[in-house]
Amino acid sequence: MKTRIAVLVSGGGTNLQALIDAQRRGELPDGEIVLVVSNNPNAYALERAKSAGIETAVCARPDMERKLIDTLEAHSIEMMILAGFMAILSRDFVTRWPDRIINIHPSLIPSFCGEGFYGLRVHQAALDYGVKVTGATVHYVNEIPDGGRIICQKAVDIQDGDTPEVLQRRVMEQAEWLLLPRAAQIVAQRIRSESGE
Ligand code: GAR
């Protein structure tokens, strides 16, 4: 048996693509991405999922969480990966899935994280502060935004003249696309072993 994974997205979906590619290469042996859910019907990530033959769903406001819960339960989802999912999940939602939801954040937590820090804003904040090193973090999701236990991190150098866009791309290439599939396998494997397999 493989851990049944749903990937939650909102935008372009390059992290979703990294997961799909890793799965194809056999680097996610204990998990299977069975569903991609977006809170945004126009997310390009949905096209990436369809091209890979993965089922998709849109769960948007109002009642996003109710729709999400129904969809996840209908697909017997055991683990969720937030891959550029730009909505904050309530305490009620996350406590249903303790240690079963992971998120990728484009900085070295605890820097430049929490409510209001997402996407390019994170990289803009790092450049404004003047740090010389940033990176990415994969962590468990709990009721505190970006506050759950850290699974893995990778540092990336900031270079003179970086713009938020240039830095975002470097952090994705050098950290996010490597870390997320690795973390997904670690958690999928743990869930399998906890279920006694
Ligand atoms: C990624 O950089 C991800 O780390 C970030 O949004 C981007 C989504 O890109 N997530 C957050 O900022 C969450 N707070 P993608 O749709 O191409 O994967």
py3Dmol code that shows the C-alpha trace and the ligand (Angstrom):
import py3Dmol

protein = """\
ATOM      1  CA  MET A   1       0.000   0.000   0.000  1.00  0.00           C
ATOM      2  CA  LYS A   2       1.105   3.562  -0.676  1.00  0.00           C
ATOM      3  CA  THR A   3       0.166   6.633   1.345  1.00  0.00           C
ATOM      4  CA  ARG A   4      -2.627   8.450  -0.471  1.00  0.00           C
ATOM      5  CA  ILE A   5      -1.484  12.032  -1.010  1.00  0.00           C
ATOM      6  CA  ALA A   6      -3.394  15.183  -1.976  1.00  0.00           C
ATOM      7  CA  VAL A   7      -1.385  18.203  -3.147  1.00  0.00           C
ATOM      8  CA  LEU A   8      -3.017  21.580  -2.449  1.00  0.00           C
ATOM      9  CA  VAL A   9      -2.127  24.399  -4.842  1.00  0.00           C
ATOM     10  CA  SER A  10      -3.125  27.935  -5.773  1.00  0.00           C
ATOM     11  CA  GLY A  11      -0.873  29.030  -8.626  1.00  0.00           C
ATOM     12  CA  GLY A  12       1.761  27.970 -11.112  1.00  0.00           C
ATOM     13  CA  GLY A  13       2.501  24.617  -9.565  1.00  0.00           C
ATOM     14  CA  THR A  14       6.252  24.235 -10.112  1.00  0.00           C
ATOM     15  CA  ASN A  15       6.520  22.479  -6.755  1.00  0.00           C
ATOM     16  CA  LEU A  16       3.689  20.171  -7.778  1.00  0.00           C
ATOM     17  CA  GLN A  17       5.654  19.451 -10.969  1.00  0.00           C
ATOM     18  CA  ALA A  18       8.746  18.599  -8.912  1.00  0.00           C
ATOM     19  CA  LEU A  19       6.645  16.105  -6.934  1.00  0.00           C
ATOM     20  CA  ILE A  20       5.179  14.557 -10.090  1.00  0.00           C
ATOM     21  CA  ASP A  21       8.648  14.259 -11.668  1.00  0.00           C
ATOM     22  CA  ALA A  22      10.095  12.698  -8.496  1.00  0.00           C
ATOM     23  CA  GLN A  23       7.226  10.209  -8.385  1.00  0.00           C
ATOM     24  CA  ARG A  24       7.912   9.277 -12.025  1.00  0.00           C
ATOM     25  CA  ARG A  25      11.585   8.714 -11.204  1.00  0.00           C
ATOM     26  CA  GLY A  26      10.590   6.346  -8.387  1.00  0.00           C
ATOM     27  CA  GLU A  27      11.674   8.742  -5.643  1.00  0.00           C
ATOM     28  CA  LEU A  28       8.342   8.623  -3.819  1.00  0.00           C
ATOM     29  CA  PRO A  29       8.068   4.860  -3.300  1.00  0.00           C
ATOM     30  CA  ASP A  30       5.828   5.058  -0.221  1.00  0.00           C
ATOM     31  CA  GLY A  31       3.334   7.597  -1.544  1.00  0.00           C
ATOM     32  CA  GLU A  32       1.037   8.239  -4.470  1.00  0.00           C
ATOM     33  CA  ILE A  33      -0.328  11.623  -5.506  1.00  0.00           C
ATOM     34  CA  VAL A  34      -3.963  10.739  -6.124  1.00  0.00           C
ATOM     35  CA  LEU A  35      -5.512  14.211  -6.056  1.00  0.00           C
ATOM     36  CA  VAL A  36      -4.598  17.847  -6.716  1.00  0.00           C
ATOM     37  CA  VAL A  37      -6.893  20.449  -5.126  1.00  0.00           C
ATOM     38  CA  SER A  38      -6.858  24.166  -5.870  1.00  0.00           C
ATOM     39  CA  ASN A  39      -8.669  27.020  -4.164  1.00  0.00           C
ATOM     40  CA  ASN A  40      -8.253  28.945  -7.427  1.00  0.00           C
ATOM     41  CA  PRO A  41     -10.045  27.607 -10.522  1.00  0.00           C
ATOM     42  CA  ASN A  42      -7.510  29.334 -12.825  1.00  0.00           C
ATOM     43  CA  ALA A  43      -4.373  27.838 -11.260  1.00  0.00           C
ATOM     44  CA  TYR A  44      -2.002  26.529 -13.938  1.00  0.00           C
ATOM     45  CA  ALA A  45      -1.122  23.779 -11.459  1.00  0.00           C
ATOM     46  CA  LEU A  46      -4.453  22.143 -12.378  1.00  0.00           C
ATOM     47  CA  GLU A  47      -3.256  21.787 -15.990  1.00  0.00           C
ATOM     48  CA  ARG A  48      -0.032  20.183 -14.803  1.00  0.00           C
ATOM     49  CA  ALA A  49      -2.045  17.648 -12.778  1.00  0.00           C
ATOM     50  CA  LYS A  50      -4.321  16.839 -15.717  1.00  0.00           C
ATOM     51  CA  SER A  51      -1.325  16.348 -18.022  1.00  0.00           C
ATOM     52  CA  ALA A  52       0.045  13.863 -15.510  1.00  0.00           C
ATOM     53  CA  GLY A  53      -3.288  12.024 -15.369  1.00  0.00           C
ATOM     54  CA  ILE A  54      -3.991  13.029 -11.761  1.00  0.00           C
ATOM     55  CA  GLU A  55      -7.528  13.790 -10.657  1.00  0.00           C
ATOM     56  CA  THR A  56      -8.241  17.452  -9.811  1.00  0.00           C
ATOM     57  CA  ALA A  57     -10.766  19.369  -7.730  1.00  0.00           C
ATOM     58  CA  VAL A  58     -11.469  23.032  -7.022  1.00  0.00           C
ATOM     59  CA  CYS A  59     -12.478  24.003  -3.480  1.00  0.00           C
ATOM     60  CA  ALA A  60     -12.949  27.755  -3.350  1.00  0.00           C
ATOM     61  CA  ARG A  61     -14.577  30.196  -0.957  1.00  0.00           C
ATOM     62  CA  PRO A  62     -17.184  30.356   0.495  1.00  0.00           C
ATOM     63  CA  ASP A  63     -17.014  27.255   2.700  1.00  0.00           C
ATOM     64  CA  MET A  64     -13.620  26.288   1.292  1.00  0.00           C
ATOM     65  CA  GLU A  65     -12.722  24.113   4.260  1.00  0.00           C
ATOM     66  CA  ARG A  66     -16.038  22.239   4.279  1.00  0.00           C
ATOM     67  CA  LYS A  67     -15.581  21.487   0.553  1.00  0.00           C
ATOM     68  CA  LEU A  68     -11.974  20.469   1.171  1.00  0.00           C
ATOM     69  CA  ILE A  69     -12.888  18.077   3.970  1.00  0.00           C
ATOM     70  CA  ASP A  70     -15.608  16.440   1.867  1.00  0.00           C
ATOM     71  CA  THR A  71     -13.271  16.086  -1.138  1.00  0.00           C
ATOM     72  CA  LEU A  72     -10.356  14.745   0.911  1.00  0.00           C
ATOM     73  CA  GLU A  73     -12.575  12.227   2.693  1.00  0.00           C
ATOM     74  CA  ALA A  74     -14.191  11.102  -0.565  1.00  0.00           C
ATOM     75  CA  HIS A  75     -10.697  10.256  -1.848  1.00  0.00           C
ATOM     76  CA  SER A  76      -9.499   8.605   1.403  1.00  0.00           C
ATOM     77  CA  ILE A  77      -6.587  11.043   1.608  1.00  0.00           C
ATOM     78  CA  GLU A  78      -4.032  10.212   4.310  1.00  0.00           C
ATOM     79  CA  MET A  79      -1.540  13.037   3.787  1.00  0.00           C
ATOM     80  CA  MET A  80      -1.595  16.554   2.370  1.00  0.00           C
ATOM     81  CA  ILE A  81       1.164  18.597   0.787  1.00  0.00           C
ATOM     82  CA  LEU A  82       0.688  22.359   0.607  1.00  0.00           C
ATOM     83  CA  ALA A  83       2.667  23.357  -2.489  1.00  0.00           C
ATOM     84  CA  GLY A  84       2.108  27.063  -3.026  1.00  0.00           C
ATOM     85  CA  PHE A  85      -1.305  26.925  -1.337  1.00  0.00           C
ATOM     86  CA  MET A  86      -2.115  30.541  -0.522  1.00  0.00           C
ATOM     87  CA  ALA A  87      -4.849  30.165   2.093  1.00  0.00           C
ATOM     88  CA  ILE A  88      -4.385  29.776   5.834  1.00  0.00           C
ATOM     89  CA  LEU A  89      -6.115  26.694   7.216  1.00  0.00           C
ATOM     90  CA  SER A  90      -8.050  27.039  10.467  1.00  0.00           C
ATOM     91  CA  ARG A  91      -7.129  25.373  13.772  1.00  0.00           C
ATOM     92  CA  ASP A  92     -10.242  23.238  13.358  1.00  0.00           C
ATOM     93  CA  PHE A  93      -9.050  21.957  10.003  1.00  0.00           C
ATOM     94  CA  VAL A  94      -5.417  21.284  10.873  1.00  0.00           C
ATOM     95  CA  THR A  95      -6.197  19.478  14.132  1.00  0.00           C
ATOM     96  CA  ARG A  96      -8.108  16.873  12.101  1.00  0.00           C
ATOM     97  CA  TRP A  97      -4.821  15.921  10.432  1.00  0.00           C
ATOM     98  CA  PRO A  98      -2.046  16.049  13.059  1.00  0.00           C
ATOM     99  CA  ASP A  99       1.391  15.410  11.490  1.00  0.00           C
ATOM    100  CA  ARG A 100      -0.340  14.645   8.180  1.00  0.00           C
ATOM    101  CA  ILE A 101      -0.039  18.052   6.485  1.00  0.00           C
ATOM    102  CA  ILE A 102       3.258  19.510   5.277  1.00  0.00           C
ATOM    103  CA  ASN A 103       4.013  22.892   3.736  1.00  0.00           C
ATOM    104  CA  ILE A 104       6.883  24.391   1.775  1.00  0.00           C
ATOM    105  CA  HIS A 105       7.874  27.934   2.679  1.00  0.00           C
ATOM    106  CA  PRO A 106      10.418  29.942   0.640  1.00  0.00           C
ATOM    107  CA  SER A 107      12.665  31.145   3.489  1.00  0.00           C
ATOM    108  CA  LEU A 108      14.654  29.743   6.382  1.00  0.00           C
ATOM    109  CA  ILE A 109      11.975  29.660   9.103  1.00  0.00           C
ATOM    110  CA  PRO A 110      11.789  31.455  11.579  1.00  0.00           C
ATOM    111  CA  SER A 111      12.842  34.311   9.271  1.00  0.00           C
ATOM    112  CA  PHE A 112      10.344  35.968   6.915  1.00  0.00           C
ATOM    113  CA  CYS A 113       7.379  33.732   7.714  1.00  0.00           C
ATOM    114  CA  GLY A 114       3.921  33.792   9.239  1.00  0.00           C
ATOM    115  CA  GLU A 115       0.783  35.608   8.143  1.00  0.00           C
ATOM    116  CA  GLY A 116       1.322  37.945   5.183  1.00  0.00           C
ATOM    117  CA  PHE A 117       4.567  36.278   4.074  1.00  0.00           C
ATOM    118  CA  TYR A 118       3.900  34.366   0.875  1.00  0.00           C
ATOM    119  CA  GLY A 119       5.282  34.152  -2.643  1.00  0.00           C
ATOM    120  CA  LEU A 120       7.362  37.095  -3.815  1.00  0.00           C
ATOM    121  CA  ARG A 121       6.679  39.024  -0.582  1.00  0.00           C
ATOM    122  CA  VAL A 122       8.956  36.625   1.273  1.00  0.00           C
ATOM    123  CA  HIS A 123      11.853  37.283  -1.097  1.00  0.00           C
ATOM    124  CA  GLN A 124      11.191  41.035  -1.070  1.00  0.00           C
ATOM    125  CA  ALA A 125      11.386  40.970   2.747  1.00  0.00           C
ATOM    126  CA  ALA A 126      14.684  39.060   2.694  1.00  0.00           C
ATOM    127  CA  LEU A 127      16.169  41.561   0.217  1.00  0.00           C
ATOM    128  CA  ASP A 128      14.837  44.555   2.197  1.00  0.00           C
ATOM    129  CA  TYR A 129      16.426  43.198   5.390  1.00  0.00           C
ATOM    130  CA  GLY A 130      19.710  42.614   3.614  1.00  0.00           C
ATOM    131  CA  VAL A 131      20.342  39.018   4.662  1.00  0.00           C
ATOM    132  CA  LYS A 132      23.036  37.271   2.639  1.00  0.00           C
ATOM    133  CA  VAL A 133      21.570  33.779   2.921  1.00  0.00           C
ATOM    134  CA  THR A 134      17.973  32.626   2.547  1.00  0.00           C
ATOM    135  CA  GLY A 135      16.500  29.276   1.535  1.00  0.00           C
ATOM    136  CA  ALA A 136      13.460  27.073   1.913  1.00  0.00           C
ATOM    137  CA  THR A 137      11.816  25.074   4.695  1.00  0.00           C
ATOM    138  CA  VAL A 138       9.439  22.123   4.704  1.00  0.00           C
ATOM    139  CA  HIS A 139       7.492  21.817   7.945  1.00  0.00           C
ATOM    140  CA  TYR A 140       4.443  20.193   9.465  1.00  0.00           C
ATOM    141  CA  VAL A 141       1.358  22.379   9.504  1.00  0.00           C
ATOM    142  CA  ASN A 142      -0.246  23.212  12.836  1.00  0.00           C
ATOM    143  CA  GLU A 143      -2.515  26.041  13.990  1.00  0.00           C
ATOM    144  CA  ILE A 144       0.303  28.624  13.896  1.00  0.00           C
ATOM    145  CA  PRO A 145       1.045  29.902  10.348  1.00  0.00           C
ATOM    146  CA  ASP A 146       4.486  28.497   9.380  1.00  0.00           C
ATOM    147  CA  GLY A 147       4.899  27.438  13.043  1.00  0.00           C
ATOM    148  CA  GLY A 148       4.882  23.634  12.894  1.00  0.00           C
ATOM    149  CA  ARG A 149       7.851  21.292  13.437  1.00  0.00           C
ATOM    150  CA  ILE A 150      10.559  21.617  10.783  1.00  0.00           C
ATOM    151  CA  ILE A 151      11.255  18.563   8.592  1.00  0.00           C
ATOM    152  CA  CYS A 152      14.085  19.911   6.425  1.00  0.00           C
ATOM    153  CA  GLN A 153      15.715  23.150   5.273  1.00  0.00           C
ATOM    154  CA  LYS A 154      18.235  24.205   2.652  1.00  0.00           C
ATOM    155  CA  ALA A 155      20.178  27.460   2.449  1.00  0.00           C
ATOM    156  CA  VAL A 156      20.596  29.510  -0.750  1.00  0.00           C
ATOM    157  CA  ASP A 157      22.972  32.450  -1.238  1.00  0.00           C
ATOM    158  CA  ILE A 158      21.658  35.905  -2.075  1.00  0.00           C
ATOM    159  CA  GLN A 159      23.672  37.683  -4.755  1.00  0.00           C
ATOM    160  CA  ASP A 160      24.266  41.369  -5.425  1.00  0.00           C
ATOM    161  CA  GLY A 161      21.583  42.809  -7.677  1.00  0.00           C
ATOM    162  CA  ASP A 162      19.000  40.111  -6.947  1.00  0.00           C
ATOM    163  CA  THR A 163      15.377  41.040  -7.586  1.00  0.00           C
ATOM    164  CA  PRO A 164      12.556  39.178  -5.809  1.00  0.00           C
ATOM    165  CA  GLU A 165      11.864  37.306  -9.061  1.00  0.00           C
ATOM    166  CA  VAL A 166      15.485  36.252  -9.596  1.00  0.00           C
ATOM    167  CA  LEU A 167      15.812  35.183  -5.974  1.00  0.00           C
ATOM    168  CA  GLN A 168      12.529  33.273  -6.059  1.00  0.00           C
ATOM    169  CA  ARG A 169      13.725  31.277  -9.054  1.00  0.00           C
ATOM    170  CA  ARG A 170      17.096  30.472  -7.404  1.00  0.00           C
ATOM    171  CA  VAL A 171      15.406  29.354  -4.167  1.00  0.00           C
ATOM    172  CA  MET A 172      13.067  27.123  -6.162  1.00  0.00           C
ATOM    173  CA  GLU A 173      15.844  25.565  -8.251  1.00  0.00           C
ATOM    174  CA  GLN A 174      18.409  25.131  -5.492  1.00  0.00           C
ATOM    175  CA  ALA A 175      16.111  24.300  -2.582  1.00  0.00           C
ATOM    176  CA  GLU A 176      12.343  23.912  -3.006  1.00  0.00           C
ATOM    177  CA  TRP A 177      12.210  21.439  -5.880  1.00  0.00           C
ATOM    178  CA  LEU A 178      14.713  19.173  -4.112  1.00  0.00           C
ATOM    179  CA  LEU A 179      13.393  19.456  -0.562  1.00  0.00           C
ATOM    180  CA  LEU A 180       9.694  18.933  -1.152  1.00  0.00           C
ATOM    181  CA  PRO A 181       9.857  15.477  -2.799  1.00  0.00           C
ATOM    182  CA  ARG A 182      12.370  14.360  -0.158  1.00  0.00           C
ATOM    183  CA  ALA A 183      10.125  15.504   2.695  1.00  0.00           C
ATOM    184  CA  ALA A 184       7.094  13.938   1.008  1.00  0.00           C
ATOM    185  CA  GLN A 185       8.813  10.541   0.953  1.00  0.00           C
ATOM    186  CA  ILE A 186       9.921  10.839   4.608  1.00  0.00           C
ATOM    187  CA  VAL A 187       6.361  11.564   5.767  1.00  0.00           C
ATOM    188  CA  ALA A 188       4.699   9.045   3.428  1.00  0.00           C
ATOM    189  CA  GLN A 189       7.060   6.367   4.740  1.00  0.00           C
ATOM    190  CA  ARG A 190       6.345   7.276   8.376  1.00  0.00           C
ATOM    191  CA  ILE A 191       2.593   7.048   7.777  1.00  0.00           C
ATOM    192  CA  ARG A 192       2.997   3.605   6.181  1.00  0.00           C
ATOM    193  CA  SER A 193       5.119   2.337   9.040  1.00  0.00           C
ATOM    194  CA  GLU A 194       2.629   3.694  11.617  1.00  0.00           C
ATOM    195  CA  SER A 195      -0.129   1.784   9.896  1.00  0.00           C
ATOM    196  CA  GLY A 196       1.877  -1.382  10.531  1.00  0.00           C
ATOM    197  CA  GLU A 197       3.043  -2.083   6.978  1.00  0.00           C
TER     198      GLU A 197
END
"""
ligand_1 = """\
18
GAR
C 6.719 28.722 -3.858
O 7.863 29.521 -3.835
C 6.294 28.356 -2.450
O 7.368 28.096 -1.603
C 5.557 29.595 -2.041
O 4.833 29.982 -3.190
C 5.521 29.532 -4.373
C 4.558 28.703 -5.193
O 5.121 28.379 -6.437
N 4.715 29.350 -0.914
C 4.448 30.261 0.023
O 4.868 31.396 -0.018
C 3.580 29.776 1.174
N 3.627 30.691 2.278
P 4.580 27.144 -7.307
O 3.056 27.302 -7.448
O 5.270 27.315 -8.623
O 4.945 25.861 -6.608
"""
view = py3Dmol.view(width=600, height=400)
view.addModel(protein, "pdb")
view.setStyle({"model": 0}, {"cartoon": {"style": "trace"}})
view.addModel(ligand_1, "xyz")
view.setStyle({"model": 1}, {"stick": {}})
view.zoomTo()
view.show()
